[in-house]
């Protein structure tokens, strides 16, 4: 829509410029023609025709796009507008951001900023004075008659729904004519009801809330929405500020002493409560111990009632066990005697069996020895030299036996054998004379 407006405006201006250009060109040709006719020797030429009608028609046609473009109004973002008629005055309704059609030449649009705005008195937090606003704080009189300087900031915005009322009934601009007066009047009506001390410290928030409510109520009637009222700073008179500072210090000391006194009282109370609790605890412990002792005595008495029969049963059981052990001892003695008798009988039987076994062994051995001796005798009868060999082997294990024929050729061997035979016979004779003792 904005492009269409610019296009129509450019077209109308271009048509007017063209119409003017046509006239200028025709006047230029007319001047040239007159200059040429002023020369005597020049040939007469018909005068050029000035195109009045074409230029006028083109200029009249140019007003069409211009009027259409003038009927298109664009309200920018963050703004709102109100139509003002030349015949009816301010028309109801609000034009919000965007393109709108109005009656060209008969209506125009008054724009208002609908974004949040600030009304500030005094210096800002960065130390710079607010541009286009009061640089001095708002001076108000307290209940004591002292002058206070208030640094105030009011955040507000215009209600788009009431812009027609604002345009028709309120002085313009509203942010300079209405808001400062209303804010100042509210604070100057409210602060005299409080003392300096209340405004500065004791009831500062209460004062701010009451002022915010009154400002909001008054400006709301004029279509202005108040979002926040801030009391940033309060400037006290120098003498009062010094005295108030001393008073606050003393009150702070007094409060501190009061707090310390309360703490000490609480400590004393706490000590008393602890002593009472310890006393009660001791009493409870004594009562508990007494009850425990009573219960223990009752338990012991009850236990004795069950313990005596149990002891009697244990004594009876001990007697029975002693009798059982006595009987067992007698039976064990009898069993041991019977076992000894059985052992003696078994020993006799064993000895008898051993004697019989020994006799059988001797008998078998003698039979075997008789058979062996009979066999050896038969062998010796067949080989008489074996006797000499056996004798030589028994004399020493270090002798080497050599068998030689008995034909007398080896005299040394025969002598040895004779001596051996003689020794054997001598030993046999001695044994026969001295038999061994049994």
C-alpha positions in Angstrom: 0.0 0.0 0.0 2.8 2.4 0.8 4.4 1.6 -2.6 1.1 2.4 -4.3 1.0 5.8 -2.5 4.5 6.6 -3.6 3.7 5.5 -7.1 0.6 7.6 -7.4 2.4 10.6 -5.9 5.3 10.2 -8.3 2.9 9.9 -11.2 1.0 13.1 -10.4 4.2 15.1 -9.8 5.6 13.7 -13.1 2.5 14.8 -15.0 2.7 18.3 -13.5 6.4 18.5 -14.4 5.6 17.4 -18.0 2.9 20.0 -18.3 5.2 22.7 -17.1 7.9 21.4 -19.4 5.6 21.7 -22.4 4.8 25.3 -21.6 8.4 26.1 -21.0 9.4 24.6 -24.3 6.7 26.4 -26.2 7.7 29.7 -24.6 11.3 29.0 -25.6 10.2 28.5 -29.2 8.2 31.7 -29.1 11.2 33.7 -27.9 13.4 32.2 -30.6 10.8 33.1 -33.2 10.6 36.8 -32.1 14.4 37.0 -32.1 14.5 35.7 -35.7 11.8 38.2 -36.9 13.7 41.1 -35.4 16.4 40.6 -38.1 15.5 42.6 -41.3 16.9 40.2 -43.8 15.1 37.2 -42.1 12.5 35.3 -44.0 9.0 35.6 -42.4 8.1 32.3 -40.5 4.7 31.6 -38.8 4.7 32.0 -35.1 4.8 28.7 -33.0 1.6 27.7 -31.2 1.7 27.5 -27.4 -0.1 24.3 -26.1 -2.1 25.8 -23.3 -4.9 23.3 -23.4 -2.7 20.2 -23.4 -0.6 21.5 -20.5 -3.7 22.4 -18.5 -5.4 19.1 -19.2 -2.2 17.2 -18.2 -1.9 19.3 -15.0 -5.6 18.7 -14.1 -5.2 15.0 -14.7 -2.1 15.0 -12.4 -4.3 15.9 -9.4 -6.1 12.6 -9.7 -3.2 10.4 -8.6 -2.2 13.0 -6.1 -5.6 13.1 -4.5 -5.7 9.3 -4.4 -2.2 9.2 -2.8 -3.3 11.8 -0.3 -6.2 9.6 0.7 -3.8 6.8 1.7 -2.4 7.2 5.3 0.3 4.9 6.7 0.4 4.6 10.5 3.9 3.4 11.6 4.6 0.8 14.2 4.3 1.9 17.8 1.9 4.7 16.8 -1.8 5.2 16.5 -3.9 7.8 14.7 -7.1 9.7 14.9 -9.0 11.1 11.9 -9.8 14.8 12.1 -12.4 16.1 9.7 -12.5 19.7 8.5 -16.2 19.8 8.9 -17.0 17.4 11.8 -13.9 17.7 13.9 -12.4 14.6 15.6 -13.9 11.4 14.3 -14.4 8.4 16.7 -12.2 5.4 16.3 -8.5 4.7 16.3 -6.3 4.0 13.3 -3.8 1.3 14.3 -0.4 0.7 12.6 -0.9 0.0 8.9 -2.4 1.6 5.8 -5.8 3.4 6.0 -8.0 5.3 3.5 -9.3 8.8 4.4 -11.1 11.5 2.5 -8.5 13.6 0.7 -8.3 17.3 1.6 -11.3 16.9 4.0 -9.6 14.7 6.6 -6.2 14.5 8.1 -4.7 12.1 10.7 -3.1 13.1 14.0 -0.5 10.5 15.2 0.1 9.6 18.8 3.0 7.5 20.3 1.4 4.5 22.0 4.7 3.1 23.4 5.7 3.4 27.0 6.9 6.8 28.0 8.7 8.1 31.1 8.1 11.2 33.1 11.2 11.9 35.3 12.1 14.5 37.9 15.6 14.9 39.2 18.7 13.2 37.9 18.8 9.7 36.5 20.9 7.0 38.1 23.8 7.6 35.7 24.0 11.2 36.8 22.7 12.7 33.6 19.7 15.0 33.5 16.7 13.7 31.7 16.5 15.2 28.2 13.5 17.5 27.6 12.3 16.9 31.2 12.7 18.7 34.5 16.2 18.5 35.7 15.3 19.6 39.2 13.6 17.3 41.7 9.9 17.8 42.6 9.8 20.0 45.6 7.0 19.1 48.1 6.3 20.3 51.7 6.1 17.8 54.5 3.9 17.9 57.6 6.6 19.9 59.6 6.8 22.5 56.8 10.2 21.3 55.5 10.8 21.1 51.8 11.6 17.7 50.3 13.1 17.1 46.9 11.6 14.0 45.3 13.2 12.1 42.4 10.2 10.5 40.7 9.8 8.4 37.6 6.3 7.6 36.2 6.0 5.0 33.5 2.8 5.4 31.4 1.4 5.0 27.9 -1.6 6.4 26.0 -4.6 4.2 25.7 -5.2 3.7 21.9 -8.9 3.2 22.6 -9.2 6.8 24.0 -7.1 8.7 21.5 -10.2 10.4 20.0 -11.0 11.8 23.5 -7.4 12.8 24.1 -7.3 14.6 20.7 -10.6 16.3 21.2 -10.5 17.3 24.9 -6.9 17.4 26.2 -4.2 20.0 25.5 -1.4 18.8 23.3 1.1 17.4 23.8 -0.2 15.3 26.6 3.2 14.3 28.0 4.0 17.9 28.6 0.7 19.5 29.5 -1.2 16.8 31.5 1.2 14.2 33.0 3.6 16.6 34.8 0.8 18.6 36.3 -1.2 15.6 37.6 1.9 13.9 39.1 3.1 17.1 40.8 -0.4 17.8 42.2 -0.8 14.3 43.6 2.5 14.3 45.4 2.0 17.8 46.8 -1.5 16.8 48.1 -0.2 13.6 49.6 3.2 14.3 51.2 1.9 17.1 53.7 0.0 14.3 55.5 3.2 12.7 56.5 6.3 13.7 58.5 9.7 13.8 56.9 10.7 10.8 58.8 7.7 8.8 57.5 8.3 9.8 53.9 12.0 9.1 54.1 12.1 5.8 56.0 9.1 4.6 58.1 6.3 4.8 55.6 8.1 5.4 52.3 6.5 2.4 50.5 3.1 3.4 51.8 3.4 6.9 50.5 4.6 5.6 47.1 1.7 3.2 46.8 -0.9 5.9 47.7 0.7 8.3 45.2 0.7 5.6 42.5 -3.0 4.8 43.1 -4.0 8.5 42.9 -1.9 9.2 39.8 -3.3 6.1 38.1 -6.9 7.0 38.9 -6.6 10.6 37.7 -4.7 9.8 34.5 -7.0 6.8 33.7 -9.9 9.3 33.4 -8.0 11.0 30.6 -7.1 7.8 28.7 -3.6 7.5 30.1 -2.5 4.1 31.5 0.0 4.3 34.3 2.1 1.2 34.7 4.5 2.1 37.5 5.3 5.0 39.8 8.9 4.9 41.3 10.2 7.0 44.1 13.9 6.8 43.4 15.3 9.3 45.8 14.4 11.9 48.5 16.5 15.0 49.1 16.3 16.2 52.7 17.2 19.6 54.0 20.9 19.6 55.1 20.2 20.4 58.8 17.4 17.9 59.1 19.4 15.3 57.2 22.2 15.6 59.7 19.9 15.5 62.7 17.9 12.6 61.2 21.2 10.7 60.6 22.1 11.1 64.3 18.6 10.1 65.3 18.7 7.1 63.1 22.1 6.1 64.5 20.7 6.4 68.1 17.6 4.4 67.1 19.8 1.9 65.5 21.9 1.6 68.7 18.7 1.4 70.7 17.4 -1.3 68.5 20.7 -3.1 68.7 20.6 -2.9 72.5 17.0 -4.1 72.4 18.0 -7.0 70.3 20.9 -7.8 72.6 18.6 -7.6 75.6 16.1 -9.9 73.9 18.9 -12.3 73.1 20.1 -12.3 76.7 16.6 -12.8 78.0 16.2 -15.6 75.6 19.5 -17.1 76.8 18.3 -16.8 80.4 15.0 -18.4 79.5 16.8 -21.1 77.6 19.0 -21.8 80.7 16.0 -22.0 82.9 14.2 -24.3 80.5 17.4 -26.5 80.2 17.6 -26.6 84.1 13.9 -27.6 84.3 14.4 -30.1 81.5 17.4 -31.6 83.3 15.5 -31.7 86.6 12.5 -33.3 85.0 14.8 -35.7 83.2 16.4 -36.7 86.5 13.0 -37.2 88.2 11.9 -39.3 85.3 15.1 -41.3 85.4 14.7 -41.9 89.2 11.1 -42.9 88.7 12.1 -45.1 85.8 14.9 -46.7 87.9 12.5 -47.3 90.8 10.0 -48.9 88.5 12.7 -51.0 87.0 13.8 -52.2 90.4 10.2 -53.0 91.3 9.8 -54.9 88.1 13.1 -56.7 88.6 12.0 -57.7 92.2 8.6 -58.9 90.8 10.4 -60.8 88.1 12.8 -62.4 90.6 9.9 -63.4 92.8 8.0 -64.8 89.8 11.2 -66.5 88.7 11.7 -68.1 92.2 8.2 -69.6 91.9 9.3 -71.4 88.8 12.9 -71.9 89.9 12.3 -73.9 93.1 10.4 -76.7 91.3 13.0 -76.6 88.6 15.8 -77.0 91.3 13.9 -79.9 92.9 13.6 -81.6 89.5 17.3 -81.0 89.0 18.1 -82.6 92.4 15.9 -85.6 91.6 17.6 -85.8 88.2 21.0 -85.7 89.9 20.0 -88.6 92.2 18.7 -90.6 89.3 21.9 -89.9 87.4 24.0 -91.0 90.4 22.0 -94.2 90.8 22.3 -94.8 87.1 26.1 -94.3 87.3 26.3 -96.7 90.3 24.4 -99.3 88.4 26.5 -98.7 85.4 29.7 -99.1 87.5 28.5 -102.4 88.9 27.5 -103.7 85.5 30.8 -102.5 84.1 32.7 -104.4 86.9 30.8 -107.5 86.2 31.3 -107.1 82.5 35.1 -106.6 83.1 35.3 -109.7 85.3 33.5 -111.7 82.6 35.7 -110.2 80.0 38.8 -111.2 82.0 37.5 -114.8 82.3 36.8 -114.9 78.7 40.3 -113.4 78.0 42.0 -116.0 80.2 40.1 -118.8 78.4 41.0 -117.3 75.1 44.6 -117.0 76.2 44.7 -120.7 77.2 43.1 -121.7 73.9 45.6 -119.5 72.1 48.6 -121.0 73.9 47.3 -124.5 73.3 46.8 -123.8 69.6 50.3 -122.2 69.5 51.8 -125.4 71.1 50.0 -127.6 68.7 51.2 -125.4 65.8 54.7 -125.5 67.1 54.6 -129.3 67.5 53.3 -129.6 64.0 56.0 -127.3 62.8 58.8 -129.3 64.6 57.4 -132.5 63.3 57.2 -131.2 59.7 60.7 -129.7 60.1 62.2 -132.9 61.4 60.7 -134.9 58.6 62.0 -132.4 56.1 65.5 -132.4 57.8 65.5 -136.3 57.8 64.7 -136.3 54.1 67.3 -133.7 53.4 70.0 -135.5 55.4 69.2 -138.8 53.7 69.5 -137.1 50.3 72.7 -135.4 51.3 74.1 -138.7 52.6 73.3 -140.3 49.4 75.0 -137.5 47.5 78.1 -137.6 49.7 78.4 -141.3 49.2 78.5 -140.7 45.5 80.9 -137.7 45.7 83.1 -137.9 48.9 85.0 -134.8 47.8 82.0 -132.6 48.5 82.7 -133.0 52.2 86.1 -131.4 51.8 84.5 -128.5 49.8 81.8 -127.9 52.4 84.4 -127.9 55.2 86.6 -125.4 53.3 83.7 -123.1 52.6 82.8 -123.0 56.3 86.3 -122.3 57.4 86.5 -118.9 55.7 84.7 -117.0 53.0 88.0 -115.7 51.7 89.3 -119.1 50.6 89.1 -120.0 46.9 88.2 -123.6 46.4 89.7 -125.6 43.6 88.7 -129.2 42.9 91.6 -131.6 42.0 91.7 -135.3 41.3 92.6 -137.6 44.2 95.3 -139.6 42.4 98.1 -138.1 44.5 99.8 -136.0 41.8 99.1 -132.8 43.5 100.9 -133.3 46.8 100.0 -129.9 48.2 96.3 -130.5 47.8 96.5 -133.9 49.3 98.4 -132.6 52.3 95.8 -129.9 52.8 93.0 -132.3 52.6 94.6 -134.8 55.0 95.2 -132.0 57.5 91.6 -131.0 57.1 90.4 -134.5 57.7 92.5 -134.8 60.7 91.2 -131.5 62.1 87.6 -132.6 61.6 88.2 -135.9 63.3 89.9 -134.2 66.3 87.0 -131.8 66.6 84.4 -134.6 66.5 86.3 -136.5 69.1 86.3 -133.5 71.5 82.7 -132.9 71.0 82.0 -136.5 71.8 84.0 -136.2 75.0 82.4 -132.9 76.1 78.7 -132.8 75.2 77.1 -129.3 75.4 75.1 -128.4 78.4 71.3 -128.2 78.1 
